[in-house]
């Protein structure tokens, strides 16, 4: 990983045991840099002295990550490959401290309920195909909306799940809706979402979510404020 001073055209490599890096995310406040590794781990840098801390995920590799809003950027959210469990890194001290805790974010709609087996079904039966997963996550700049793309054998695979988020008193997410691909774009089914991004600055009408679909269409979704 190389940090570039664009004004002077100078690059400074970060001297840390990085290994392979698959994803980097700079916090909006500029105090932290997140680097996901090829193995089940990631690094957090504070950008004042470039001290870093290595974290083990306890499972697979990081699939995607995003920072929370606000001047402090005190929350990082990530999801592992082939998983529907969102995990947050919540800092307990102001920047540039790296003291933090890993906490799961409960989102029941992301989990696939187990179907009860009938007496005639074998106990080892399983749903074919890849496991349910989250491929992308995005958090709006106001910290009020969270969007995730579902994949694998999730019942809503290819759709975008939208949540209302609040951090008062603790970070929580409330399900709002699923967003499907535009109808009529594919012969037999709606296209699958493959990219999401929120508008940089929300206005009084809410926040704007752009969704890229697998058939190259892009949808703009106005997400209103409040609980709806």
N, C-alpha and C positions, 0 to 999 in steps of 0.2 A: 504494500500500500504506500502510495506517494502522496504527500500533501503539497498542493501547488499554490504558490503565491502568484495569482493571475497577473497582478499589476507589474511584477518584476520578471515574470516568466521563469521562476525558480521552483524546483521540486525538491522536497526533503523526504526521503524514505523513513518510514516508522520502523525503528530498530526494535522489533519484538519478535518472539517466536510465533509468527503468524501461521506458517504452513500455507495451505491453500485457502484463499479467501473467496467466498461465493457471493457475498452481499455486504454492502456498506451503507450506513444511514447516519447522516449528520443531524444532530438535534437542532430544532429551530432556533434555540437560544445560542448555539455555537459552542456550548461548554462541553459537549460530549460527542464522541464518535463511536458508533457501533460497528463491529466487524464480525460477520458470521464465518465460521471456518468449515472446511470440508468434512471434518469429523463432528462428533456430538458436543460441540463447544462453541463459545463466542468470546470476543474480547470487548471490553468497554474502556475507552480512553477518555481521560479528562484533558482538555486542550490547553490548559494553562502551562503545565510542565510536561505534558504528554505521558504521564504515569498511566499504566493500564492494569486491568485486573481480568483474569481469565475465569470464565464461568462454564461449568459443565451443565449440559441440558438435562442429563439424566435419561436421555433417550436417543432420538435420532438427530439429524442435522436440521438447521433452521431453514424453513421454507420461505418465510417472508417476515418482515418486521416493520414497525412504524413507531414514531415518537408521538407522545401526547402534546397537546397545545400549550400555550402560555409561555411566559418569559423564562420560567425555571426549567421547563421540559423535564419534569421530575418523574415521568412515567414512560417506560418503553414497553411496547407490546410486540410479541412474536408468536409464531406458530411453527411447530415442527413438521417435517415431511410425513405424509400419510397420517395426519392427526387432525382432529376437530377441536382440540383443547387449546384455547387462547391462554397465554401466560404473560404476566406483567412483571417488569422489573421496576419496583417502586423505591426511589431514593429517600432515605430518611434524614439526610442532611443536605444543605444547600451546596451548589457547585463551589469548588471543584471536587468535593468529597465523592468517593465511590462507594460509600456505605449504602447498601440496598438490600432488598428482600425479593425473592421470587414468589409470586402469588398467582394462583389460577383465577381466571375470570369466568364466572359461571354463565353459560349461554345454553340453556337446555335445548333450544331448537336446533342446535348444531349437532347434537348427538342423535344417532340412529337407534330407536328403541328395538329391543330384542323381541322377535316374534315368538309367542309361546308355541311349543311343539305339540302336535297331536300325538296320541298313542301310537299311530301308524308311522310317524316320522322318525328316522334315526337320530339319536342324540348328537351325532357328529355332523349333522347337516349344516351347511353354511351357504351364504349368499355368494354366488360366483362374481368374479370381477375384482377390481382393486378396492381396497377399503375406503370408507368415507374420509374425506380430507378437505382442508382449506388450502386453496392455491394462492390467493392474494388477500391482503387486508389493507384498509385505508381508513384514516381517522381525520375528520374534518378539522380545520384550524380553530374552530370555536370549542371543540371538545364535546359537542352535543350529538354527533352522529358517527357511527362506526359501520363500515361496509365490508363484507367478506364474500369472496367467491367460493362456492361449494363445488366439490368434484368427487371423483371416485364413484362408489355405489350409493351415495347419499340420495334420498328420495327427491331432493331438489337440486341435483347435480347440474352444473351449468348456469345456475341462477345466482343472484346476488341477494344475500340476507342483510337487511338494514336494521340497526339497533340505535336506540336513544341511549346515550351514556351520560353519567353524572359522577362527580367525585365527592359529593356531599352526602354523608360524611366519609364514605369510602367509595372506591370506584365500583360501579355496577353498570350493567347493560340490560335494557328492556327491549324485547323484540317488537319491531314495527311491521315489517312486511318483507315479502320476497319480490324481487324484480326479475321478470322474465324477458327473454329476447323479443324483439319486434316480430310480430306475426307476419306471415307471408314472405319472409326473406328466404326461407328454405322450403323445399317441397313438402316435407312431412313433419317437421318439428321446428321449434324455435332454436336459433343458434345459441351456442354456449358462450358465456362471458369469459374473456381472457385478459381483461385489464380494467382497472378502476382508478379514478383520481378525483379528488375534491377540488373545487375552486379555491384559489388562494385566500380570498377575503369574503366571508359571508356577509350578506346584507340583511335588512329588516325582513325580507321575505323568506329567509332561511338560507340553506346552503345548496350549492349546485354540484351534483355528482355526474361525472362523465363515465360511461360504461362502453368499453370496446368489446364487440362481439366477434365470434369466430368467422363470420362471413364478411368481415371488414366494415360493417356498419358501426356507427357510434351513436349512442343515445345520451341525451342530456336530461337528467331527472332532477326536478326541483323538489328538495326535501324541506318541508315547512317546519317552523319552530314548534315547540311544545311537544306533546306526547304523540302527535299524529304526523 
